[in-house]
Amino acid sequence: MQASSASSSASSSSSSSPLSSSSSTSIPTNPPSHSQGGEDFSVEGVATKLNALKTMFDSDICEPLIEKARQVVKEKEEFEAEKAKHRDPDARMDDIIKLDIGGKFVDIVRSDLCSVPESKLAKIFNGDFQIAITARTGRTFLDRDYTFWHIIQAYLEGKPYAVPTESLDVKRLCYECDYYGLGKLKEEVELGLKSKQ
């Protein structure tokens, strides 16, 4: 009777063991899926998407930019070639430029005319273009008001000058500064007027 009881107890213990074959958890043989909402986030799937994005980036962005850059370079080369045809090969910065400003004759060194690189005067007289000379006077004619040219020339030459104090004269001088592209001189003239008011 005791042996039978022990056997029954062992059998009961064996059937309730978590390691029994009927209740044991099966171990998957394949790794868990990384897909979510139909998207493949596996290494291969991500690599495929990155390659697709690179292809789209190259075709939609890089190629048009490269083509645009080539076009810009081509246009610049054509512009430089055209400009070379009109360049004055004999132009020197120490040349004396003879001007006729509104009927008044003025002589000024080319380097002074070009002392403000962004000005219209520098762009005309820097040698990139051959300047027109009137046969009758032997000078380059500028159809401008001569009244305040002495101030403009002094400014270009780095010499002292006195700005006008009358508002009408200031406006006329500022108008000439705008034409010649002398923004800083215009600012000084306007500031001088404000300081006297």
Backbone as CSV, one residue per row, in Angstrom:
resi,resn,N_x,N_y,N_z,CA_x,CA_y,CA_z,C_x,C_y,C_z
1,MET,0.842,-1.200,0.000,0.000,0.000,0.000,0.868,1.237,0.000
2,GLN,1.962,1.272,0.736,2.827,2.446,0.782,3.493,2.676,-0.557
3,ALA,3.936,1.597,-1.215,4.592,1.747,-2.531,3.639,2.302,-3.547
4,SER,2.379,1.843,-3.469,1.373,2.337,-4.414,1.104,3.803,-4.195
5,SER,1.095,4.224,-2.913,0.851,5.640,-2.601,1.975,6.501,-3.095
6,ALA,3.227,6.034,-2.945,4.399,6.796,-3.402,4.401,6.931,-4.900
7,SER,4.023,5.841,-5.574,3.991,5.887,-7.040,2.959,6.858,-7.535
8,SER,1.794,6.874,-6.807,0.713,7.779,-7.206,1.117,9.212,-6.992
9,SER,1.849,9.442,-5.862,2.304,10.808,-5.559,3.302,11.281,-6.585
10,ALA,4.210,10.395,-6.990,5.223,10.762,-7.989,4.603,11.062,-9.314
11,SER,3.546,10.261,-9.623,2.853,10.475,-10.897,2.152,11.802,-10.920
12,SER,1.532,12.150,-9.757,0.812,13.423,-9.664,1.769,14.589,-9.756
13,SER,2.942,14.450,-9.092,3.956,15.518,-9.119,4.486,15.713,-10.518
14,SER,4.642,14.596,-11.226,5.173,14.681,-12.594,4.210,15.360,-13.526
15,SER,2.915,15.122,-13.344,1.922,15.701,-14.252,1.723,17.182,-14.019
16,SER,2.014,17.654,-12.754,1.829,19.082,-12.471,3.097,19.878,-12.672
17,SER,4.202,19.290,-13.088,5.470,19.984,-13.274,5.410,20.913,-14.484
18,PRO,5.939,22.139,-14.323,5.932,23.085,-15.461,6.794,22.623,-16.607
19,LEU,7.623,21.624,-16.403,8.499,21.129,-17.465,7.888,19.986,-18.227
20,SER,6.642,19.658,-17.873,5.999,18.559,-18.576,5.783,18.928,-20.015
21,SER,5.786,17.943,-20.896,5.718,18.188,-22.338,4.422,18.844,-22.750
22,SER,3.334,18.590,-21.991,2.043,19.129,-22.403,1.914,20.611,-22.120
23,SER,2.646,21.150,-21.100,2.496,22.563,-20.733,3.730,23.389,-21.051
24,SER,4.771,22.843,-21.646,6.005,23.589,-21.915,5.799,24.585,-23.054
25,THR,6.495,25.773,-22.973,6.396,26.844,-23.985,7.314,26.519,-25.145
26,SER,6.772,26.559,-26.369,7.592,26.242,-27.537,8.477,27.426,-27.899
27,ILE,9.716,27.217,-28.294,10.680,28.261,-28.677,10.613,28.435,-30.188
28,PRO,10.332,29.669,-30.673,10.216,29.856,-32.125,11.540,29.627,-32.824
29,THR,11.470,29.065,-33.970,12.697,28.787,-34.732,13.083,29.959,-35.618
30,ASN,12.132,30.892,-35.932,12.407,32.063,-36.769,12.358,33.324,-35.913
31,PRO,13.150,34.383,-36.219,13.118,35.632,-35.444,11.776,36.311,-35.626
32,PRO,11.345,37.118,-34.640,10.051,37.794,-34.731,10.017,38.753,-35.906
33,SER,8.864,38.938,-36.456,8.693,39.840,-37.601,8.812,41.284,-37.157
34,HIS,9.489,42.122,-37.951,9.646,43.553,-37.647,8.713,44.408,-38.485
35,SER,7.769,43.792,-39.139,6.837,44.566,-39.955,5.787,45.204,-39.071
36,GLN,5.389,46.414,-39.436,4.378,47.133,-38.676,3.525,47.910,-39.649
37,GLY,2.226,47.595,-39.634,1.329,48.287,-40.553,1.682,48.053,-42.003
38,GLY,2.210,46.900,-42.331,2.554,46.597,-43.717,3.947,47.061,-44.115
39,GLU,4.666,47.800,-43.238,6.009,48.285,-43.545,7.043,47.253,-43.120
40,ASP,8.088,47.118,-43.918,9.147,46.161,-43.627,10.322,46.911,-43.016
41,PHE,10.580,46.675,-41.728,11.662,47.352,-41.040,12.855,46.436,-40.812
42,SER,12.929,45.386,-41.581,14.104,44.535,-41.497,15.288,45.262,-42.129
43,VAL,16.483,44.752,-41.920,17.687,45.374,-42.481,17.584,45.476,-43.993
44,GLU,17.123,44.381,-44.616,16.988,44.383,-46.068,15.942,45.398,-46.524
45,GLY,14.821,45.469,-45.773,13.759,46.396,-46.153,14.191,47.843,-46.029
46,VAL,14.887,48.168,-44.933,15.376,49.540,-44.742,16.395,49.901,-45.811
47,ALA,17.287,48.970,-46.133,18.302,49.223,-47.163,17.650,49.484,-48.508
48,THR,16.610,48.735,-48.827,15.892,48.933,-50.091,15.265,50.317,-50.153
49,LYS,14.672,50.737,-49.020,14.032,52.059,-48.991,15.069,53.175,-49.117
50,LEU,16.220,53.005,-48.463,17.279,54.017,-48.554,17.800,54.142,-49.980
51,ASN,17.957,53.029,-50.654,18.412,53.060,-52.041,17.394,53.768,-52.935
52,ALA,16.110,53.518,-52.662,15.059,54.174,-53.445,15.076,55.680,-53.213
53,LEU,15.270,56.090,-51.948,15.334,57.518,-51.634,16.547,58.169,-52.294
54,LYS,17.682,57.477,-52.293,18.884,58.011,-52.934,18.670,58.200,-54.430
55,THR,18.053,57.225,-55.056,17.775,57.317,-56.486,16.853,58.501,-56.783
56,MET,15.822,58.676,-55.951,14.892,59.786,-56.142,15.602,61.114,-55.922
57,PHE,16.465,61.190,-54.897,17.206,62.417,-54.603,18.131,62.784,-55.759
58,ASP,18.823,61.765,-56.287,19.749,62.014,-57.394,19.026,62.524,-58.636
59,SER,17.884,61.912,-58.945,17.179,62.250,-60.181,16.376,63.543,-60.070
60,ASP,15.770,63.788,-58.893,14.877,64.928,-58.745,15.567,66.188,-58.252
61,ILE,16.699,66.052,-57.562,17.346,67.223,-56.968,18.762,67.420,-57.506
62,CYS,19.599,66.398,-57.383,20.997,66.558,-57.765,21.178,66.845,-59.249
63,GLU,20.562,66.047,-60.084,20.745,66.211,-61.524,20.296,67.586,-62.025
64,PRO,19.109,68.100,-61.604,18.730,69.455,-62.033,19.701,70.518,-61.537
65,LEU,20.213,70.367,-60.292,21.161,71.337,-59.762,22.477,71.317,-60.536
66,ILE,22.932,70.127,-60.857,24.173,70.004,-61.624,24.004,70.621,-63.009
67,GLU,22.852,70.367,-63.629,22.586,70.929,-64.953,22.521,72.456,-64.896
68,LYS,21.895,72.973,-63.821,21.816,74.420,-63.651,23.197,75.019,-63.458
69,ALA,24.040,74.352,-62.688,25.404,74.837,-62.460,26.192,74.857,-63.770
70,ARG,26.007,73.833,-64.574,26.692,73.800,-65.882,26.246,74.960,-66.758
71,GLN,24.946,75.258,-66.713,24.413,76.350,-67.519,24.978,77.686,-67.061
72,VAL,25.079,77.864,-65.739,25.628,79.111,-65.193,27.085,79.287,-65.616
73,VAL,27.858,78.213,-65.522,29.269,78.267,-65.926,29.388,78.599,-67.411
74,LYS,28.543,77.990,-68.217,28.574,78.238,-69.654,28.248,79.696,-69.965
75,GLU,27.206,80.217,-69.314,26.823,81.612,-69.546,27.913,82.573,-69.097
76,LYS,28.570,82.257,-67.979,29.661,83.112,-67.493,30.826,83.108,-68.474
77,GLU,31.158,81.939,-68.994,32.245,81.853,-69.968,31.913,82.637,-71.233
78,GLU,30.654,82.550,-71.672,30.244,83.289,-72.861,30.295,84.795,-72.613
79,PHE,29.889,85.200,-71.399,29.931,86.622,-71.050,31.367,87.137,-71.028
80,GLU,32.271,86.353,-70.410,33.673,86.772,-70.337,34.288,86.846,-71.734
81,ALA,33.919,85.910,-72.599,34.442,85.932,-73.966,33.951,87.162,-74.722
82,GLU,32.671,87.500,-74.507,32.115,88.678,-75.168,32.738,89.954,-74.611
83,LYS,32.940,89.978,-73.303,33.539,91.169,-72.685,34.973,91.378,-73.156
84,ALA,35.683,90.265,-73.387,37.069,90.362,-73.844,37.168,91.051,-75.206
85,LYS,36.109,90.918,-76.006,36.111,91.555,-77.332,36.093,93.073,-77.220
86,HIS,35.517,93.585,-76.129,35.366,95.032,-75.964,36.379,95.622,-74.992
87,ARG,37.226,94.785,-74.396,38.187,95.273,-73.411,39.231,96.169,-74.080
88,ASP,39.624,97.207,-73.348,40.655,98.118,-73.838,42.023,97.552,-73.461
89,PRO,42.769,97.028,-74.413,44.045,96.384,-74.095,45.107,97.376,-73.621
90,ASP,44.904,98.656,-73.905,45.907,99.667,-73.552,45.571,100.396,-72.255
91,ALA,44.490,100.036,-71.604,44.065,100.740,-70.389,45.050,100.501,-69.247
92,ARG,45.450,101.586,-68.591,46.323,101.520,-67.421,45.714,102.370,-66.313
93,MET,45.931,101.973,-65.081,45.338,102.703,-63.967,45.920,104.098,-63.785
94,ASP,47.111,104.340,-64.352,47.701,105.678,-64.223,47.381,106.573,-65.427
95,ASP,46.488,106.119,-66.303,46.073,106.945,-67.435,45.349,108.195,-66.943
96,ILE,45.534,109.294,-67.673,44.768,110.509,-67.427,43.529,110.460,-68.321
97,ILE,42.351,110.420,-67.698,41.103,110.355,-68.438,40.570,111.774,-68.625
98,LYS,40.316,112.105,-69.871,39.825,113.446,-70.204,38.303,113.383,-70.377
99,LEU,37.606,114.102,-69.511,36.150,114.082,-69.510,35.574,115.425,-69.943
100,ASP,34.403,115.333,-70.525,33.587,116.499,-70.845,32.264,116.290,-70.109
101,ILE,32.119,116.999,-68.986,30.931,116.812,-68.157,29.993,118.006,-68.352
102,GLY,28.961,117.781,-69.130,28.005,118.853,-69.387,28.627,120.076,-70.026
103,GLY,29.680,119.878,-70.815,30.334,121.004,-71.478,31.541,121.531,-70.733
104,LYS,31.836,121.035,-69.572,33.003,121.448,-68.789,34.064,120.357,-68.864
105,PHE,35.313,120.785,-69.091,36.400,119.833,-69.256,37.043,119.497,-67.911
106,VAL,37.280,118.196,-67.730,37.858,117.696,-66.481,38.892,116.629,-66.809
107,ASP,40.034,116.671,-66.121,41.045,115.616,-66.235,41.155,114.910,-64.889
108,ILE,41.185,113.581,-64.916,41.264,112.802,-63.683,41.948,111.473,-63.972
109,VAL,42.717,110.983,-63.012,43.439,109.725,-63.179,42.445,108.556,-63.156
110,ARG,42.667,107.587,-64.010,41.754,106.444,-64.103,41.579,105.742,-62.749
111,SER,42.659,105.590,-61.999,42.571,104.892,-60.714,41.634,105.614,-59.749
112,ASP,41.567,106.956,-59.837,40.633,107.699,-58.995,39.196,107.489,-59.450
113,LEU,38.981,107.455,-60.752,37.637,107.177,-61.267,37.145,105.803,-60.820
114,CYS,38.085,104.888,-60.598,37.731,103.515,-60.234,37.926,103.242,-58.740
115,SER,38.076,104.289,-57.947,38.366,104.104,-56.517,37.188,103.522,-55.740
116,VAL,35.981,103.624,-56.301,34.806,102.990,-55.685,34.380,101.878,-56.642
117,PRO,34.833,100.640,-56.403,34.658,99.544,-57.378,33.224,99.297,-57.817
118,GLU,32.246,99.497,-56.910,30.855,99.197,-57.252,30.163,100.355,-57.971
119,SER,30.859,101.458,-58.165,30.238,102.630,-58.794,30.139,102.472,-60.311
120,LYS,29.265,103.280,-60.902,29.114,103.260,-62.353,30.385,103.771,-63.031
121,LEU,31.041,104.724,-62.409,32.280,105.265,-62.981,33.344,104.182,-63.092
122,ALA,33.470,103.346,-62.052,34.464,102.271,-62.086,34.128,101.256,-63.172
123,LYS,32.858,100.953,-63.311,32.448,99.968,-64.315,32.670,100.480,-65.730
124,ILE,32.579,101.797,-65.923,32.787,102.377,-67.256,34.268,102.496,-67.587
125,PHE,35.067,102.894,-66.582,36.450,103.279,-66.872,37.492,102.276,-66.366
126,ASN,37.083,101.092,-65.942,38.067,100.134,-65.406,38.829,99.372,-66.490
127,GLY,38.533,99.652,-67.743,39.253,99.009,-68.837,38.546,97.820,-69.436
128,ASP,37.437,97.429,-68.834,36.687,96.304,-69.396,36.045,96.673,-70.731
129,PHE,35.853,97.950,-70.944,35.243,98.419,-72.185,36.038,99.610,-72.719
130,GLN,36.116,99.696,-74.025,36.763,100.843,-74.641,35.812,102.035,-74.567
131,ILE,36.280,103.118,-73.985,35.431,104.284,-73.793,35.382,105.115,-75.081
132,ALA,34.205,105.669,-75.321,34.015,106.486,-76.522,34.634,107.860,-76.322
133,ILE,35.294,108.343,-77.341,35.924,109.669,-77.296,35.356,110.508,-78.434
134,THR,34.884,111.690,-78.085,34.319,112.591,-79.090,35.434,113.166,-79.952
135,ALA,35.257,113.083,-81.242,36.306,113.529,-82.171,36.592,115.022,-82.017
136,ARG,35.555,115.805,-81.791,35.728,117.265,-81.745,36.533,117.704,-80.523
137,THR,36.289,117.081,-79.389,36.956,117.504,-78.155,38.095,116.577,-77.738
138,GLY,38.082,115.359,-78.242,39.080,114.388,-77.809,38.839,113.915,-76.381
139,ARG,37.588,114.048,-75.929,37.224,113.700,-74.556,36.009,112.781,-74.537
140,THR,35.833,112.121,-73.389,34.658,111.284,-73.177,33.552,112.148,-72.590
141,PHE,32.434,112.182,-73.267,31.338,113.062,-72.847,30.409,112.354,-71.872
142,LEU,30.123,113.041,-70.754,29.134,112.582,-69.788,28.039,113.638,-69.701
143,ASP,26.863,113.277,-70.067,25.739,114.222,-70.082,25.163,114.363,-68.674
144,ARG,25.959,115.019,-67.815,25.564,115.194,-66.423,25.759,116.650,-65.986
145,ASP,25.187,116.966,-64.813,25.315,118.302,-64.235,26.721,118.463,-63.664
146,TYR,27.414,119.511,-64.100,28.787,119.734,-63.655,28.846,120.440,-62.302
147,THR,27.749,121.024,-61.854,27.744,121.921,-60.688,28.481,121.345,-59.489
148,PHE,28.226,120.085,-59.161,28.821,119.501,-57.960,29.878,118.450,-58.271
149,TRP,30.376,118.475,-59.508,31.389,117.485,-59.857,32.651,117.656,-59.019
150,HIS,32.990,118.899,-58.643,34.208,119.119,-57.863,34.146,118.362,-56.528
151,ILE,32.940,118.227,-55.961,32.789,117.459,-54.717,32.978,115.975,-54.997
152,ILE,32.374,115.514,-56.076,32.495,114.099,-56.448,33.943,113.744,-56.744
153,GLN,34.636,114.613,-57.476,36.026,114.318,-57.813,36.907,114.332,-56.568
154,ALA,36.675,115.279,-55.676,37.453,115.321,-54.438,37.225,114.051,-53.617
155,TYR,35.989,113.593,-53.586,35.673,112.351,-52.867,36.404,111.169,-53.486
156,LEU,36.411,111.079,-54.809,37.080,109.975,-55.493,38.594,110.018,-55.276
157,GLU,39.136,111.216,-55.192,40.583,111.379,-55.030,41.023,111.332,-53.567
158,GLY,40.052,111.237,-52.664,40.398,111.184,-51.241,40.828,112.521,-50.689
159,LYS,40.363,113.583,-51.289,40.707,114.932,-50.837,39.555,115.516,-50.018
160,PRO,39.831,116.529,-49.199,38.759,117.142,-48.410,37.758,117.878,-49.307
161,TYR,36.544,117.942,-48.869,35.499,118.627,-49.628,34.437,119.115,-48.650
162,ALA,33.701,120.127,-49.071,32.623,120.684,-48.250,31.296,120.399,-48.942
163,VAL,30.384,119.831,-48.196,29.088,119.494,-48.780,28.170,120.712,-48.698
164,PRO,27.237,120.825,-49.621,26.302,121.967,-49.597,25.387,121.911,-48.380
165,THR,24.896,123.075,-48.009,24.015,123.154,-46.841,22.563,123.421,-47.219
166,GLU,22.343,123.942,-48.412,20.980,124.203,-48.857,20.315,122.885,-49.257
167,SER,19.095,122.714,-48.828,18.401,121.447,-49.074,18.265,121.140,-50.560
168,LEU,18.022,122.160,-51.377,17.883,121.944,-52.822,19.201,121.474,-53.416
169,ASP,20.301,122.075,-52.986,21.616,121.664,-53.479,21.943,120.243,-53.031
170,VAL,21.555,119.918,-51.814,21.786,118.569,-51.310,21.037,117.551,-52.166
171,LYS,19.806,117.861,-52.512,19.015,116.959,-53.347,19.661,116.782,-54.716
172,ARG,20.177,117.856,-55.285,20.811,117.762,-56.603,22.082,116.927,-56.533
173,LEU,22.867,117.127,-55.473,24.089,116.346,-55.323,23.761,114.878,-55.068
174,CYS,22.747,114.608,-54.254,22.340,113.216,-53.994,21.859,112.544,-55.275
175,TYR,21.208,113.328,-56.128,20.741,112.796,-57.409,21.934,112.353,-58.257
176,GLU,23.003,113.137,-58.256,24.207,112.773,-58.997,24.883,111.559,-58.367
177,CYS,24.872,111.507,-57.045,25.462,110.351,-56.351,24.724,109.066,-56.727
178,ASP,23.411,109.162,-56.813,22.626,107.988,-57.224,23.006,107.548,-58.626
179,TYR,23.169,108.513,-59.519,23.508,108.179,-60.909,24.881,107.506,-60.980
180,TYR,25.852,108.055,-60.272,27.208,107.515,-60.337,27.404,106.282,-59.452
181,GLY,26.429,105.973,-58.618,26.556,104.820,-57.734,27.480,105.070,-56.557
182,LEU,27.435,106.292,-56.007,28.289,106.662,-54.881,27.437,106.747,-53.615
183,GLY,27.054,105.591,-53.111,26.136,105.523,-51.984,26.690,106.131,-50.707
184,LYS,27.971,105.901,-50.409,28.542,106.425,-49.173,28.650,107.941,-49.197
185,LEU,28.990,108.494,-50.344,29.032,109.956,-50.454,27.640,110.535,-50.231
186,LYS,26.643,109.902,-50.778,25.262,110.359,-50.579,24.902,110.346,-49.097
187,GLU,25.285,109.295,-48.400,25.004,109.207,-46.959,25.681,110.340,-46.208
188,GLU,26.932,110.652,-46.567,27.658,111.735,-45.901,26.984,113.080,-46.156
189,VAL,26.536,113.282,-47.382,25.875,114.545,-47.732,24.578,114.698,-46.948
190,GLU,23.781,113.648,-46.892,22.510,113.697,-46.162,22.745,113.869,-44.665
191,LEU,23.785,113.215,-44.141,24.100,113.341,-42.724,24.560,114.757,-42.399
192,GLY,25.325,115.347,-43.324,25.785,116.723,-43.119,24.621,117.707,-43.054
193,LEU,23.614,117.476,-43.889,22.442,118.343,-43.883,21.676,118.209,-42.568
194,LYS,21.527,116.987,-42.097,20.776,116.757,-40.851,21.490,117.396,-39.660
195,SER,22.828,117.381,-39.661,23.578,117.931,-38.542,23.472,119.437,-38.464
196,LYS,23.154,120.073,-39.583,23.052,121.537,-39.618,21.638,122.013,-39.350
197,GLN,20.680,121.085,-39.345,19.284,121.474,-39.113,18.993,121.627,-37.613
